[in-house]
Amino acid sequence: MKMAANLRPAGRLEVPVPAAGLTTSRAPFIEQARARGELYIEQPYEQYSEENHQVWRSLFQRMGPRWERYANRHFLAGVRALCLNPERVPRLEDVNRFLSPLTGFRARAVSGYVPAFVFFDCLRNREFPTTITVRPPAQLDYLPEPDIFHDIAGHVPMHTDPQFAAALARFGECAHTAAERVAGIAGAHERLQILTSIIQAMARFFWFTIEFGLMREGGGLRAYGSGLLSSFGELEHALASPSVQRYPLRIEWAINQSFAIDRYQPLLFIVDSFDHLFRQVDELEAWMRQGKLDHVAPGEPEISEADLASFLRNAAVHAGPADTLLPNTH
């Protein structure tokens, strides 16, 4: 029966069916996974189209010279250690084969948006939620959401460095501290208000360090933030433009500074080393416990109900059995 199913009418030209593709703007596989409520997925590598591979190739080839000029040495070593293929979208299993023995981190494919607590908890467990779709050819320069180039070529090379990996996992632990902190707050309104502020502070700290951080190296500055390392235009702008303000990282500035995602960043913060970054994460957690993150300046980013609920579900574990921390949605 299988052979009969493969028979074709004589004389008919067979045209190969192209791969559906895994493009951020059109990916039936991802849409179906979301419809089934699946967050963690397998990477269906055979579904990448030639256009997807061409986009990866274009992005990788043009970023090479920018990385050599502006990226920190740990990132450059990471790119080499991961043996990324400049011609083809990477297989996550290959990435993890090189990555995990170095720091215990691994890239884990997701279908899209990851609620805040879940994301930070993944970092705590040395898992990095990884987007598997590829940006469209018309959006090589800017994409509002992450894609596999941002995640694998921007973030993951940094995960090969033990000191950076330790700071990232340490930052993930802060989510549990936040959940414990709000579990002890009796009033529902105050609890949500303080939790919103804490998540904003964590998101801003992540933005100005992990996504858009600069570091001192060799008497100058280099980029270590993935938002810079995956952006052809902004990487150079961040380090060469006289219009960018660059200051040593101070927690009180970072957590009270809103940001916009649709333009080059006008303000960037500098760390001395990844040991320095680790100490700053420690201090951030201490501030959290002391209530110093309870009322940060309003503004971006906006915290969604899904983000709040993800923290409150964990906070409920730390609360008494009679406490109800999740908001009533009925």
C-alpha positions as CSV (number, residue, x, y, z in Angstrom):
1,M,0.0,0.0,0.0
2,K,2.9,2.4,0.7
3,M,4.2,1.7,-2.8
4,A,0.9,2.3,-4.4
5,A,0.6,5.6,-2.5
6,N,3.9,6.7,-4.1
7,L,2.7,6.1,-7.7
8,R,2.5,9.2,-10.0
9,P,0.5,9.6,-13.2
10,A,2.8,9.0,-16.2
11,G,4.2,12.0,-17.9
12,R,3.4,14.4,-15.0
13,L,6.1,16.8,-13.9
14,E,6.8,16.6,-10.2
15,V,7.7,19.9,-8.6
16,P,9.3,19.6,-5.1
17,V,7.2,21.1,-2.4
18,P,9.2,23.8,-0.6
19,A,9.6,23.8,3.1
20,A,6.9,25.7,4.9
21,G,9.5,27.7,6.6
22,L,9.9,28.9,10.2
23,T,9.7,32.6,9.7
24,T,8.7,34.9,12.5
25,S,5.8,36.3,10.4
26,R,4.6,32.9,9.1
27,A,5.3,29.6,10.9
28,P,2.4,27.1,10.9
29,F,4.4,24.8,13.1
30,I,4.7,27.5,15.8
31,E,1.1,28.6,15.5
32,Q,-0.1,25.0,16.0
33,A,2.1,24.5,19.0
34,R,0.7,27.7,20.6
35,A,-2.8,26.5,19.8
36,R,-2.1,23.3,21.7
37,G,-0.7,25.3,24.7
38,E,2.8,24.0,24.2
39,L,5.6,26.2,25.4
40,Y,8.6,23.9,25.1
41,I,8.9,22.3,21.7
42,E,11.3,20.4,19.5
43,Q,13.1,22.2,16.7
44,P,11.7,20.8,13.5
45,Y,14.9,21.4,11.5
46,E,13.6,20.0,8.3
47,Q,11.0,22.8,8.1
48,Y,13.6,25.6,7.6
49,S,13.3,26.9,4.1
50,E,16.2,28.0,1.9
51,E,15.0,31.5,2.5
52,N,15.5,31.0,6.2
53,H,19.0,29.7,5.7
54,Q,19.8,32.6,3.4
55,V,18.7,35.1,6.0
56,W,20.9,33.4,8.6
57,R,23.8,33.4,6.1
58,S,23.3,37.1,5.4
59,L,23.1,38.1,9.1
60,F,26.1,36.0,10.1
61,Q,28.4,37.2,7.3
62,R,27.8,40.9,7.8
63,M,28.1,40.6,11.6
64,G,31.5,39.0,11.5
65,P,33.6,42.2,11.0
66,R,31.4,44.1,13.5
67,W,32.0,41.4,16.1
68,E,35.7,41.6,15.6
69,R,35.7,45.3,16.1
70,Y,33.2,45.8,18.9
71,A,32.4,42.5,20.7
72,N,34.2,41.5,23.9
73,R,36.8,38.7,23.8
74,H,34.6,36.2,25.7
75,F,31.9,36.5,23.0
76,L,34.4,36.0,20.2
77,A,35.7,32.9,22.0
78,G,32.2,31.7,22.4
79,V,31.4,31.9,18.8
80,R,34.4,29.8,18.0
81,A,33.6,27.3,20.8
82,L,30.1,26.8,19.5
83,C,31.3,26.0,16.0
84,L,28.3,27.9,14.5
85,N,27.9,27.2,10.8
86,P,27.8,30.6,9.0
87,E,25.8,29.0,6.1
88,R,22.9,27.3,7.8
89,V,20.5,27.8,10.7
90,P,22.0,25.9,13.7
91,R,20.6,22.8,15.2
92,L,20.1,23.3,18.9
93,E,21.3,19.8,19.6
94,D,24.6,20.7,18.0
95,V,24.8,24.0,19.9
96,N,24.2,22.2,23.2
97,R,26.8,19.6,22.4
98,F,29.4,22.3,22.5
99,L,27.8,24.6,25.1
100,S,26.8,22.3,28.0
101,P,30.2,20.9,28.8
102,L,31.5,24.4,29.2
103,T,29.0,25.9,31.7
104,G,26.1,23.6,32.0
105,F,23.9,25.9,30.0
106,R,21.7,24.6,27.2
107,A,19.4,26.2,24.6
108,R,15.8,25.0,24.9
109,A,13.4,25.7,22.1
110,V,10.1,27.5,22.9
111,S,7.1,28.4,20.9
112,G,7.2,32.1,21.7
113,Y,6.4,34.3,24.7
114,V,7.7,33.0,28.0
115,P,6.1,34.4,31.2
116,A,8.6,36.4,33.3
117,F,8.9,34.0,36.2
118,V,9.3,31.0,34.0
119,F,12.0,32.8,31.9
120,F,14.0,33.7,35.0
121,D,13.6,30.3,36.5
122,C,15.0,28.7,33.3
123,L,18.1,30.9,33.7
124,R,18.4,29.7,37.3
125,N,18.4,26.1,36.0
126,R,20.9,27.1,33.2
127,E,18.4,26.7,30.4
128,F,17.9,29.5,27.9
129,P,14.5,29.7,26.3
130,T,15.3,29.9,22.6
131,T,13.2,31.2,19.7
132,I,13.6,28.9,16.7
133,T,12.0,31.1,14.0
134,V,14.0,33.3,11.6
135,R,13.3,37.0,10.8
136,P,12.0,37.8,7.3
137,P,14.5,39.0,4.6
138,A,12.9,42.5,4.7
139,Q,13.7,42.9,8.5
140,L,17.4,42.1,8.6
141,D,18.1,45.4,10.4
142,Y,15.3,45.4,13.0
143,L,12.9,43.0,14.5
144,P,10.7,43.9,17.5
145,E,10.7,40.3,18.8
146,P,13.5,37.8,19.2
147,D,14.4,35.3,16.5
148,I,17.0,32.5,16.4
149,F,19.8,34.8,15.3
150,H,19.2,37.1,18.2
151,D,19.1,34.2,20.6
152,I,21.8,31.9,19.3
153,A,24.2,34.3,17.7
154,G,23.5,37.2,20.2
155,H,23.0,35.5,23.5
156,V,24.4,32.0,23.5
157,P,28.1,32.7,22.8
158,M,28.1,34.6,26.1
159,H,26.8,31.5,27.9
160,T,30.1,29.7,27.1
161,D,31.9,32.0,29.6
162,P,31.8,30.5,33.2
163,Q,31.7,33.9,34.9
164,F,29.0,35.3,32.7
165,A,27.0,32.1,33.0
166,A,27.3,32.3,36.8
167,A,26.0,35.8,36.8
168,L,23.1,34.9,34.5
169,A,22.0,31.9,36.7
170,R,22.4,34.1,39.8
171,F,20.0,36.6,38.2
172,G,17.5,33.9,37.6
173,E,17.5,33.1,41.3
174,C,16.2,36.6,42.0
175,A,12.8,35.6,40.7
176,H,12.4,33.2,43.6
177,T,13.4,35.9,46.0
178,A,10.8,38.2,44.4
179,A,8.1,35.5,44.8
180,E,9.0,35.0,48.5
181,R,9.0,38.8,49.0
182,V,5.4,39.3,47.8
183,A,4.1,36.1,49.5
184,G,4.3,37.9,52.8
185,I,2.2,40.9,51.7
186,A,-1.3,40.5,53.0
187,G,-3.2,43.1,50.9
188,A,-4.0,42.0,47.3
189,H,-3.7,45.5,45.9
190,E,-0.4,46.3,47.6
191,R,0.9,42.9,46.6
192,L,0.2,43.5,42.9
193,Q,1.6,47.0,43.1
194,I,4.9,45.9,44.7
195,L,5.2,42.9,42.4
196,T,4.7,45.0,39.3
197,S,7.5,47.3,40.5
198,I,9.9,44.5,41.3
199,I,9.3,42.8,37.9
200,Q,9.9,46.2,36.2
201,A,13.1,46.6,38.1
202,M,14.3,43.2,37.1
203,A,13.3,43.7,33.5
204,R,15.2,47.0,33.3
205,F,18.3,45.5,34.9
206,F,18.2,42.7,32.4
207,W,17.7,45.2,29.6
208,F,20.6,47.4,30.5
209,T,23.0,44.5,31.3
210,I,22.2,41.2,29.5
211,E,20.6,42.8,26.5
212,F,22.5,46.1,26.1
213,G,25.5,46.0,28.4
214,L,29.0,47.4,27.7
215,M,32.1,46.3,29.5
216,R,35.7,47.6,29.9
217,E,38.3,45.7,28.1
218,G,41.9,46.5,27.1
219,G,41.6,50.2,28.0
220,G,38.4,50.6,25.9
221,L,34.8,49.5,25.8
222,R,33.3,46.4,24.2
223,A,29.7,45.1,23.9
224,Y,28.5,42.0,25.8
225,G,24.7,42.6,25.6
226,S,22.9,40.4,23.1
227,G,20.7,43.2,21.8
228,L,23.9,44.9,20.6
229,L,25.7,41.8,19.4
230,S,22.8,40.7,17.2
231,S,22.3,44.2,15.6
232,F,24.4,45.3,12.7
233,G,23.5,49.0,13.1
234,E,23.2,49.4,16.8
235,L,26.4,47.6,17.7
236,E,28.5,50.2,16.0
237,H,26.2,53.1,17.1
238,A,26.5,52.0,20.7
239,L,30.3,52.2,20.8
240,A,31.1,54.8,18.1
241,S,28.3,57.4,18.2
242,P,29.0,60.6,20.2
243,S,25.2,60.8,20.9
244,V,25.2,57.8,23.2
245,Q,25.5,58.4,27.0
246,R,27.7,55.7,28.6
247,Y,28.0,55.4,32.4
248,P,29.3,52.9,34.9
249,L,26.5,50.6,36.0
250,R,24.6,51.8,39.0
251,I,21.6,49.9,40.1
252,E,19.5,52.9,41.2
253,W,19.9,54.4,37.7
254,A,19.2,51.2,35.8
255,I,16.1,50.1,37.7
256,N,14.5,53.6,37.4
257,Q,15.2,54.1,33.7
258,S,12.5,53.2,31.2
259,F,13.4,52.2,27.7
260,A,11.9,52.0,24.2
261,I,12.6,48.9,22.0
262,D,12.0,50.5,18.6
263,R,15.0,52.8,18.5
264,Y,18.7,52.9,19.1
265,Q,19.4,53.1,22.9
266,P,20.6,56.6,24.0
267,L,21.8,55.4,27.4
268,L,24.1,52.4,28.1
269,F,25.7,51.1,31.2
270,I,29.2,49.7,31.7
271,V,30.5,46.9,33.9
272,D,34.2,46.4,34.8
273,S,34.0,42.6,34.5
274,F,31.6,39.7,34.8
275,D,32.6,39.4,38.5
276,H,31.4,43.0,38.8
277,L,28.1,42.0,37.1
278,F,27.7,39.1,39.5
279,R,28.2,41.4,42.5
280,Q,25.6,43.8,41.0
281,V,23.1,41.0,40.8
282,D,23.8,40.1,44.4
283,E,23.2,43.8,45.4
284,L,20.0,43.8,43.3
285,E,18.7,40.9,45.3
286,A,19.6,42.5,48.6
287,W,17.7,45.7,47.5
288,M,14.8,43.5,46.7
289,R,14.7,42.0,50.2
290,Q,15.1,45.4,51.7
291,G,12.1,46.8,49.8
292,K,14.2,49.1,47.7
293,L,12.5,47.8,44.5
294,D,9.0,48.3,45.8
295,H,8.4,51.7,44.1
296,V,10.6,52.2,41.1
297,A,9.9,55.0,38.6
298,P,6.8,54.3,36.4
299,G,7.1,53.7,32.7
300,E,8.2,51.0,30.4
301,P,8.2,48.1,30.3
302,E,4.6,47.4,30.9
303,I,4.1,44.3,33.0
304,S,1.4,41.9,31.7
305,E,-1.1,39.9,33.6
306,A,0.6,36.7,32.5
307,D,3.9,37.9,34.0
308,L,2.3,38.8,37.3
309,A,0.4,35.5,37.4
310,S,3.6,33.6,36.8
311,F,5.2,35.1,39.9
312,L,2.1,34.8,42.0
313,R,1.8,31.1,41.3
314,N,5.2,30.6,42.7
315,A,4.5,33.1,45.6
316,A,1.5,30.9,46.5
317,V,4.0,28.1,47.3
318,H,5.6,30.3,50.0
319,A,2.3,31.6,51.4
320,G,0.2,29.9,54.1
321,P,-2.4,27.3,53.0
322,A,-5.2,29.8,53.7
323,D,-3.7,32.6,51.5
324,T,-5.0,33.2,48.0
325,L,-2.5,35.1,46.0
326,L,-3.7,34.7,42.5
327,P,-6.1,37.4,41.4
328,N,-9.7,36.5,40.9
329,T,-10.4,36.6,37.2
330,H,-14.1,35.7,37.4
